[in-house]
Amino acid sequence: MYAWPCVVLTAILGFMLLFRKDISGILLRIRTISIPKIASFATGEDQIAEARKTGAGGTLLEAPAKSNGGENTKRSNYDEAQETFQNPMVLEQARLLEGYLGKLALESKEREQLLLKTLATSQIALQFEKTYRIIYGSQIESLRFLARQSAPLLEVNVLSSFYDQSVLRGLKAENWTFDNWLGFLETSLLVQRQGILIGLTVRGREFLKYLIDERLPDKGL
């Protein structure tokens, strides 16, 4: 299980500068990171508008074909990465972290593994923060309900009562249907649907743990 200390979001910036050589090597092997978009919906609800801008997670794509540019291409990628992090606050945090990490005396491969795990942890924490900002209280309640069940899968319609509560609290049913409400949880990868059955994902359980660890208050609707 993950722990979600707030410091991870600033620490990752220091890691990226400290391990800039490792980053340049990773950049040469990975062409880009694609963030799947949460499905767009037809109304102006806050959750819908935010969902258009929010990804559910990152997927590393295939390594690019070898370029004839050789060292020039490597240098270009490295320079572009360096320019991204020339920020006074980032540099200050990097200096603080460098003093601590220098005591660990890690080998190059160990540093790369630490970097990748730190990146993964940071991405998940950031995504959970975005999800919490736009999720409805009724959707969180439905996740908690699924987490309490002994069976891994339940019929989808058992969650309709949570949607009904959301409508009673002011959600406009004509603009935001049960399928839209449930679809947000699916595209956020918090639940997985199999036909008429639905269950909580590993990400969904970790999201609930994140809410507890960060002591986040309940949401409306």
C-alpha positions as CSV (number, residue, x, y, z in Angstrom):
1,M,0.0,0.0,0.0
2,Y,1.2,3.5,-0.8
3,A,1.6,6.3,1.7
4,W,0.9,9.8,0.3
5,P,3.1,12.4,2.0
6,C,2.5,15.8,0.5
7,V,6.3,16.3,0.2
8,V,6.4,13.9,-2.7
9,L,5.1,16.5,-5.2
10,T,8.1,18.8,-4.5
11,A,10.6,16.1,-3.9
12,I,10.1,14.7,-7.5
13,L,11.3,18.0,-8.9
14,G,14.6,17.7,-6.9
15,F,15.0,14.1,-8.1
16,M,14.7,15.1,-11.7
17,L,17.5,17.7,-11.4
18,L,19.7,15.5,-9.3
19,F,19.4,12.6,-11.7
20,R,19.4,14.6,-14.9
21,K,21.8,12.2,-16.6
22,D,19.4,9.3,-15.9
23,I,16.5,11.5,-17.2
24,S,18.3,12.2,-20.4
25,G,18.8,8.5,-20.9
26,I,15.1,7.8,-20.3
27,L,14.2,10.6,-22.7
28,L,16.2,8.9,-25.5
29,R,14.3,5.7,-24.9
30,I,10.8,7.1,-24.6
31,R,9.2,9.2,-27.3
32,T,6.3,10.7,-25.3
33,I,3.8,10.1,-22.5
34,S,0.2,9.9,-23.5
35,I,-2.5,10.9,-21.0
36,P,-5.8,9.2,-21.8
37,K,-8.7,11.8,-21.7
38,I,-11.7,11.3,-19.6
39,A,-14.8,11.1,-21.8
40,S,-16.5,14.4,-22.7
41,F,-20.1,14.9,-21.8
42,A,-22.8,17.2,-23.1
43,T,-23.5,19.5,-20.2
44,G,-21.8,22.3,-18.3
45,E,-21.5,20.6,-14.9
46,D,-18.2,21.4,-13.1
47,Q,-17.2,17.7,-13.1
48,I,-17.8,17.4,-16.8
49,A,-15.8,20.5,-17.7
50,E,-12.9,19.5,-15.5
51,A,-13.0,15.9,-16.8
52,R,-12.3,17.2,-20.3
53,K,-8.9,18.4,-19.0
54,T,-8.1,15.5,-16.7
55,G,-6.3,12.3,-17.6
56,A,-6.8,9.0,-15.8
57,G,-3.1,7.9,-16.0
58,G,0.0,7.9,-18.2
59,T,1.0,5.2,-20.7
60,L,4.6,5.0,-21.9
61,L,4.7,4.5,-25.6
62,E,7.2,2.6,-27.7
63,A,10.8,3.7,-28.0
64,P,11.5,5.8,-31.1
65,A,13.5,4.5,-34.1
66,K,17.2,5.2,-34.0
67,S,18.0,8.6,-35.4
68,N,20.9,9.5,-37.7
69,G,21.4,12.6,-35.6
70,G,23.5,10.6,-33.1
71,E,25.1,12.8,-30.4
72,N,23.3,15.9,-31.7
73,T,20.0,14.3,-31.0
74,K,21.1,13.2,-27.6
75,R,22.3,16.7,-26.8
76,S,19.1,18.3,-28.1
77,N,16.9,16.1,-25.9
78,Y,19.2,16.7,-22.9
79,D,19.1,20.5,-23.4
80,E,15.4,20.6,-23.7
81,A,15.0,18.6,-20.5
82,Q,17.4,20.9,-18.7
83,E,15.5,24.1,-19.8
84,T,12.3,22.7,-18.3
85,F,13.7,22.7,-14.8
86,Q,15.6,26.1,-14.7
87,N,13.4,27.5,-12.0
88,P,14.7,29.1,-8.7
89,M,12.4,27.1,-6.5
90,V,13.2,23.8,-8.2
91,L,16.9,24.5,-7.9
92,E,16.6,25.4,-4.2
93,Q,14.7,22.1,-3.5
94,A,17.2,20.2,-5.6
95,R,20.1,21.5,-3.4
96,L,18.3,20.4,-0.2
97,L,17.6,16.9,-1.6
98,E,21.1,16.5,-3.0
99,G,22.6,16.8,0.4
100,Y,20.4,14.0,1.7
101,L,20.6,11.7,-1.3
102,G,24.3,12.0,-1.5
103,K,24.6,10.0,1.7
104,L,22.8,7.1,0.1
105,A,25.7,6.3,-2.3
106,L,23.5,4.7,-4.9
107,E,24.7,3.0,-8.0
108,S,23.5,4.3,-11.4
109,K,20.9,1.6,-11.9
110,E,19.6,2.0,-8.3
111,R,19.2,5.8,-8.9
112,E,17.2,5.1,-12.1
113,Q,14.9,2.7,-10.3
114,L,14.4,5.2,-7.5
115,L,13.7,7.9,-10.0
116,L,11.1,5.8,-11.9
117,K,9.3,4.8,-8.6
118,T,9.3,8.4,-7.5
119,L,7.9,9.5,-10.8
120,A,5.2,6.8,-10.6
121,T,4.3,7.8,-7.0
122,S,4.2,11.4,-7.9
123,Q,1.9,10.8,-11.0
124,I,-0.5,8.8,-8.9
125,A,-0.7,11.3,-6.1
126,L,-1.2,14.2,-8.6
127,Q,-4.0,12.2,-10.4
128,F,-5.7,11.5,-7.1
129,E,-5.6,15.2,-6.2
130,K,-7.2,16.1,-9.5
131,T,-9.8,13.3,-9.1
132,Y,-10.7,14.5,-5.6
133,R,-11.2,18.0,-6.9
134,I,-13.9,17.0,-9.4
135,I,-15.5,13.8,-7.9
136,Y,-18.9,13.9,-6.2
137,G,-19.5,12.8,-2.7
138,S,-22.0,10.2,-3.9
139,Q,-19.4,8.7,-6.1
140,I,-16.9,8.5,-3.2
141,E,-19.7,6.8,-1.1
142,S,-20.2,4.3,-3.8
143,L,-16.5,3.4,-3.8
144,R,-16.6,3.0,0.0
145,F,-19.6,0.7,-0.4
146,L,-17.8,-1.5,-2.9
147,A,-14.7,-1.6,-0.7
148,R,-16.8,-3.0,2.2
149,Q,-18.2,-5.9,0.2
150,S,-16.7,-9.4,0.4
151,A,-17.6,-10.2,-3.2
152,P,-15.2,-8.7,-5.7
153,L,-18.0,-8.0,-8.2
154,L,-21.6,-6.7,-7.7
155,E,-24.4,-5.9,-10.0
156,V,-24.1,-2.4,-11.4
157,N,-27.7,-1.4,-10.4
158,V,-26.8,-1.6,-6.7
159,L,-25.0,1.7,-7.1
160,S,-28.0,3.5,-8.5
161,S,-29.1,4.4,-5.0
162,F,-26.0,6.5,-4.6
163,Y,-26.8,8.3,-7.8
164,D,-30.3,8.9,-6.6
165,Q,-28.9,10.5,-3.5
166,S,-26.9,12.8,-5.7
167,V,-30.0,13.8,-7.6
168,L,-31.8,14.6,-4.3
169,R,-28.9,16.8,-3.3
170,G,-29.3,18.9,-6.5
171,L,-27.7,17.1,-9.4
172,K,-29.7,17.6,-12.6
173,A,-30.7,14.2,-13.8
174,E,-31.7,15.4,-17.2
175,N,-28.1,16.5,-17.8
176,W,-26.2,14.0,-15.8
177,T,-27.5,10.5,-16.2
178,F,-26.6,7.4,-14.1
179,D,-24.4,6.2,-17.0
180,N,-22.5,9.5,-17.0
181,W,-22.2,9.4,-13.2
182,L,-20.8,5.8,-13.3
183,G,-18.8,6.5,-16.5
184,F,-16.7,9.0,-14.6
185,L,-15.6,6.4,-12.1
186,E,-14.8,4.0,-14.9
187,T,-12.8,6.4,-17.0
188,S,-10.9,7.5,-13.8
189,L,-10.0,3.8,-13.4
190,L,-11.5,3.6,-9.9
191,V,-13.9,0.8,-10.9
192,Q,-14.0,-1.8,-13.5
193,R,-17.1,-3.0,-15.3
194,Q,-17.7,-6.5,-16.6
195,G,-21.1,-6.6,-18.3
196,I,-23.7,-6.2,-15.6
197,L,-21.1,-6.5,-12.9
198,I,-18.8,-3.9,-11.4
199,G,-16.0,-4.0,-8.9
200,L,-13.4,-1.7,-7.2
201,T,-10.0,-1.6,-8.8
202,V,-6.6,-1.4,-7.1
203,R,-6.5,2.3,-8.0
204,G,-9.9,2.7,-6.5
205,R,-8.8,1.2,-3.2
206,E,-5.7,3.3,-3.2
207,F,-7.8,6.4,-3.9
208,L,-9.9,5.7,-0.8
209,K,-6.7,5.2,1.3
210,Y,-5.4,8.5,-0.1
211,L,-8.5,10.3,1.2
212,I,-7.8,8.9,4.6
213,D,-4.1,9.6,4.7
214,E,-4.6,13.2,3.5
215,R,-7.6,13.7,5.9
216,L,-9.7,15.2,3.1
217,P,-13.2,16.3,3.9
218,D,-16.4,14.8,2.4
219,K,-17.6,16.3,-0.9
220,G,-21.0,17.6,-2.0
221,L,-23.5,16.0,-4.4
